[in-house]
Amino acid sequence: MNTQLLVGIAVLALFLAVPTAAVTLQDDTTGPVSLESTSPYATTENGELELDFAKLNDRAVTTTDDVFTITATDDRLEGVWLSHDISGVTFYENGDPNAEIDESNPLNLATDETVHIGVAVDTHAAVSGTETFTVHARLAGEDHRSSDIALEGVTITQPDLEAGENLTVTATYENRGDATGLHTAELLVDGVVVDQQRVVVSPDKSRTVTFERTMTQTGTFEVGVDDNPSQTVTVRKPAKPAPDFAVPNATLEADTLRPGESAVVSATVENRGNASGTTTAELAVGEYVVDTRQVELAPNESATVSFEWRFDEPGTYDVSVSGADAGTVTVTEPRSYTADVRNLVTPTTAAVAPPLAVGAFLLITAVNRRRDLWPVWYSDEGDP
């Protein structure tokens, strides 16, 4: 039998994105592998690794053969691989972009052997933002272990508050399995995921994730974490001078698109309060906030904010801005093309024109998660 270990989670940033949190690579210094930076794109400090790729060419594939190294430090090691759900990114070994490293093609390293890891970024599919990837190791000679992370409870510290105050939501997770596991905690407001954090939980331990959100609009909202039942939060108009923001309407420029085209979404933001202030307008596609705009308004002032979001995958998507319904976008199936062959005949020669091959690329990107960094949250409650 063998054991699969979660070695660690690291940050990958694309296009001038700046990570806002470092992520620990492994739970202790005696892990089965070690990782070291070998390029300006990777940084390691105190057992932490971050990758940062800036100014990549649009609609191109950029390869960097030697970004960091993986060294085996345990003689029981049977395989090492990397996993992620980042569109357009591939990890490969020893300068060969075709030698992708994943669970079906793991690294097989002898003790103290080092392999150089390259990264290919295809900007046809990759988008700006920060994401995480996971390093896995498989050890021989032990029973199989797995994680079992469950949400134990959600606490909202102040379900009745004034506009402009912070809402604090705390979620506690417990790992009932016998291996370290990773979970993405999602904060939902009225059914839309407005924030996410990733949490690593050791066996038989618990971790607490805390979300902070400034409530700038008055009204009642259903707030929850993951699929846990939501709770009603009431935001009242402030008694003292303060801003009071509202988004009364949102509109779509076009509701039918082809893959690769962008939708333009506009919304009106109003300050109905009696003091100046700043709010965040949030564009939601489906169940996830995918883009934001900061808006500063004086009392009784309004402004129009615009978003542009590209849709690459066919389907139907609900679009809204800060709770204001903008409508539905339908992305049609890509067009199909046929080859056209023409025979060109002259008195002395006959030639066949080459087929006119037109490729239709379906570029698939994830519109269902926010492009912000998902930090791994370590609480003071419980040891790793």
N, C-alpha and C positions, 0 to 999 in steps of 0.2 A: 504494500500500500504506500501511498505518498501523501504529502501534505502540501496544500497550496497556501502560501503566505501573502498577505498584503504588505509589501515592503514599504510603500509610501505613495503619496500623492504629490505631484509637483505642478507648478503653474506654467502655462505656456501663453505668452502674450504676442499678438500680431498687430502690425501697423501702428506703431507709436503708442500702443496701449501700455499703461503703466500699472504694474501689479500693486495692489494696496495691502497685500498680506503675504507673508512667507509661509510655506507649508513644510512641515517636518517630513523628512523622507522615510524614516523608520523609527520604531518605538524605542530602540536602544542601540548602542554602538556595537553590538555583537550580532547584527543581522547577517543574512547569508550573502549579501552583496554590498558593495560601496559604489557611490557615484561621484565622479569628479568632472569639473568643467575643463574643456580643452579649447574653448573658443570665446570670443567676446559676446556671443549670444547666450551663454550660460553663466550663471553665477551660483556658487555654493558657499555657504557660510553657516557654521554651527549645525552641520547636518541637514542643511536645507538647499534645495535646488530650484532655480527659476530660469526659464527660457524667455527671451525677449527678441522678437524679430521685427525690425522697423523698416519702412520704406521699401516694401516688396513691390515688384512690378505688377500692375493690374493685368488680368487675363494672361497669366504666364505661370510656369512652374519653376520655382527656385529651389535648388538643392544645395545643401551644405553638408559635406561628407563627414566632418569631424566636429560635432557640437559638444558632446560629453562622452565619458567612458563609463562602462559597467565592469566591475572587477568581482570575481567570485571569491568569497571569503569563508565558505563552508564546504567541506568535502562531501556533504550529503546532497549538494545542489544537483538537481536533475534538469532544470530548465528555468529560463528567465524570459519574460515577455512584457510588452507594454500594451495597455488598452486605453481607449478613449472614444469619444463620440464627436470628434471635431472634424467637420467636413473639410476635405482637401488637404489633410495633413497625414504624412506617412513617416514612420520611423524605420530606418534600415541600418544594416550593419556593414562595416568595413568598406565604405565607398561604393557600394552597389545598390542603387535605388530600387532595383528589382528584388532585393533580398529583404522584403518587409518583415519586421519583427512583430508577431502577434501570437496568440495562443496556439494556432495551428502550425506556426513556424517559430518555435522558441529558440533562444540561444542555449547551446549546450556547452557549458564552460567547466574546465578543470579548475581545481583550487589555485588561486592567485592568477588565473588567466584573465586578461583584459580585452574587451572588445570596444571598438570605437563606434559610436552611434551617430548616424547622420539623420537629417530631417529634410523632407521635401514638402514644400508648401505650394499647392495649386490654387492660385487666386481666382480661377474660374468658379471655385466652390467655397473657398475659405473667405471669411469675413472678419472685419476688424473687431477686436475684443480680447478678453482674457478667458481662458478655459483651463481645465485641469486634465492631466493624464495620470495613469496609475501604473506603478511598477509591481509586477507579480513575480514570485519565486516558488518553485516546486521542489520540495525536499523528499528524499526517499527514506524509507524505514519507519514511518509513523502512520498512524491511522488518519484517515481523511477528516479534516475539520472544516467547519463552515460557520459563518456569522448568522445571527438571527436578531436583527435590530428592530425594535418595536417602539412606537410612540407611547410613552407612559402617561403623559398629561400635558395640558396646555393651560397657561395662566395669563390672563389679561389683567394687568395691575390696576388700570383705571378705565373701566368701560363707559364712564360718563365724564366727558371732558369738554373744554372749550376749544374753539377753533384756534389753531396756532400751537396747541400743546402737543407733546409727544405721547404717542401710544406705545406702550411696551408690552410685547408678547413674548412669553417664555415657553419653550417646548423642551421636554425632557425625554431623552431616548435611552433605552436599555438594550444591551447586547446579551441575549440569552444563549448565544452560541458559544463555540469554543475556539473561534478565530476572530482576529480583528476585522472589522467591516467598515464600509463607507456608505453613508446615506445622504441624499440631498433633501434638506428640509425646505419646504415651500410655504411662504406666507401668502394667504389669499384674502382679498378684500372684494366682496360681492362676486365671488367666483373667479376672479382674475388673479393670477400669480403675479404679485408686485415685488417680491424679493425672494432670494434663495440663498441658502448657505449649506455648505457641505460639512458634515461632521464625521469624524473617525472615532469609533467606539471599540475599546478593547473588550475581550471576553469577560463576562460577569461584572462589567462596569457600566456606569451611566454617564451621559454627557448632557449638558444644558446648552441650548441655542437661544440667544436673545435677539429679537428683532426690535428695532426702534424706527418708528415712522411718524413724521409730523403730519397731523391731520389739519389741513388748511381749509377744508370745505365743511360746512354745517350739514347736518342730516343724520340719518341712521344708516349704519353699514354692518354687513355680516362679515365677521373676521374669523379666520380659522387657520390651522396649520395642517398641511397634507390633506388626507381625507377624514380627519377628525371633525366631528360636528362643529359648526361655526357658532359664534356667540355674537349677540347684537351689541354694537358700540354706538353710543349717541354722542354727537359732536354739537355743542350748543354755541349760539352766538355769544361772543365775549361780552362781559359786563363793562370792561374798561375799553378805551380806544384800541382797536386792533383791526387788522385786515380780515376780510371774510370773502374767500374766493369761491367762484362757481364756474362751471363750464356748461352753459345752457344748450349748446348745439355743436355738432360736428358733421362734416360733409365729406363725401368722396368725389374726386374729380371724374373718375370713371369706375364702373363697377364690373367691367369685363376686361380681362387682360390675357395676353399670351405669356407663356413661360419666359422669364427673363425681363419682363416689363415691370415698371414701378407704379405703384399707386400713390397719388398725391392726396393727403388727408389734411383738411383744415378744421380748426376749432376756434371758437370764441371763448376767451377767458375774461372773466369780470371780477373786479374787486368791489363787493357790495358793503364793505366795512367802512370804518371811519379812521383808518390809518394806512399808511403805505406798507407794502410788504412784498415778499417773493414767494411764489408757489412753483410747483413742478407739474407741468402737463405731461401725462403719460399716454403714449400710444400703445394700445393693446391689439394684438392680432390673435384671434382665437382666445385661449385662456391665459396668455402670457403677455406681460409688458415687454416690448421689444425696443422702445426708444423713448427718450424724454427730452423736454425743453424747459429751461428756467425762464420764468416770466415775472417781471417786477412791475407792479402797478400802484398808482396813487389811488386814494379813495374815489369811488364812483368812476374809475377809469376801466376801459376794456381794451383788449388787443386780440389780434388774430395770429395764431401760431400754425405753422405748416410742417408736415412731416412727409418724407418720401421713403417708401419701403418697397423693396424689390421682391417679387414673388417668382420663385423658380419651379415650384412643384404644383402640378395641376390639383385643383380642389376648390372648395368653397370655404371662405374665411369670414368670420365676423370681425368687424373693425370698430374700435371705440377709442375715445380720448377722455381719460379721467372719468369714466363712467357714462359719458355722453355717447350714445349709439350713432356711429357714422354710416352704418349700412353693411352690406355684404359684398365681398369681392369674389368673383368667380374667375378662376384661372383655367383656361381651356387646355385641352390636350394639344401637344405640339403637332404642327402640320406634318403630313407625310409627303414624301416626294418620290417621283419615279424617274428612272434614268431615261434619257432621250438619246437614241442611237440613230444617226443619219448616214446613209450611204451616199458618198460623193463620187460620181462617175465622170471621167473625162475620156476622150477618144483613146488615150494611151495608157491611162492608169485608172485603177479603182482603189479608193481608200475608205476606211470606215472611221468616222469621227469617234473619238473616245467618249464613253458615257459621261454625261453631265452628272457628277456625283455631288449631291448637296447634303451635307450632314446637318442633322437637327440635334443639337445638344440639349439635353434636359439637365440643367444644373440644379442640383438639390441642395438647399441650405436649410438650417433649422430655424424656423420662425417661432418655435415653441419654447424658447428660453431667453432669457434676458442676456444681453451682451456684457453685463457687468461681471466683475470678478466674483467668484463663489468662494469665499474664504472658508477654510476649515476652522471651526470654532472650538477652542479648548476652554472649558469652564474650570472654575476652582473646585467644582464638586466632583470628587472621585479622581483616582489616579488613572493614567493611561494604562 
